[in-house]
Amino acid sequence: MKKLRANMDRYFDKLDERWRALPLRKQHQYTLYFFVGYLLLTVAVVGKVMYDTSKSGNDMVIEHIENPVLKSKNPARLQDSVSTILKNQIYERK
């Protein structure tokens, strides 16, 4: 793990040296390109979300959550469950 960390540190140091070796105008130009790319990606994602939410039929139904164990008619399933056994083992219940 230390070797991986050292390799990563060396790699990032080399990248930093290469970045600092670039002329200031080139640094500004690259930064501007990355920002414009990020801006376009953000606009595309926001546009897609707006398009998807504006389509009709995308209504969200909010209702209460019901316990699926209580829905079942099988009494054996209600008597014992894996989570109850595990909780009893963890808390040393008998």
N, C-alpha and C positions, 0 to 999 in steps of 0.2 A: 504494500500500500504506500509506503514511503517512497519507493522507486517511482510509482505512478505519479505521485504528487510532485516529485522532483522533476520528472519529465514534463509534466504539464507546466510547471513554473518556468522551466527553460523555454518551452514553446511560446508561452505568453510573453516572456521577456524578449524573445526574438521578434515576435509580432510587434511589440511596443517599440523596439528599436527601428524596425522597418517603417512604422507609422511616423515616428519622429524624424526619420531621414527624409520623408517626403516634404516637398516645398509646402509652405502654408497655404498657397492658393489651391494646390491639389487636395490638401486635407479638407478645405472648405468645400471643394467640388464633390468629393466623395461623401462627405457628411450630408450635403444637399441631396445627392442622389438617393442615399439611404432613407432620408426623411421623406422624400417624394414617394419612394416605393412603399414605405410604411403608411403614408397618408392614403395612397391609392388602395392598398389592402384594407385599411380601415373603412374607407368609403364603400368598397365593394361588400364588405361584411355587413355594414349598417344597412346598405341598400337591399341586400338579400333578406335580412331580418324584417325590414319594412315591407318588402314584397310578400314574404310568407305570411306576415300577420295581417296584411290587408286583404288577402284572399278570403272569400266568404266560406263558411263551413269550418272554420278553425276555432270553434268555440270551446272553451275549457270548462268542463263540468266539475264543479267542486262538491263533493259529498263526504259524508262521514266514513271513516275507515272502520270496517267491521272485522272482528276477530275470526279468522277462518276455522279455528278449532271449535268455536261455539256454533258455527254453521253446520258442522258435520254431525250426523246422527249416531256415529259410532261411539259408544260409551267407553270402550277400551282405550281409545285414543285420548279421552279426557282424563283417564286415571293416571297415566304415566307418560312422561315425555323425556327425551334426551336432555333437554335443557334443565328440567327439574332434577334429574339424576346428577348432572354435572354440577349444578348449584349445591346440591346436598353434599357432594364430594368435596367441593371447594370450601364450603363453610362447615364441614364435618358434622352435618346433621344426620340423624338416624330416623 
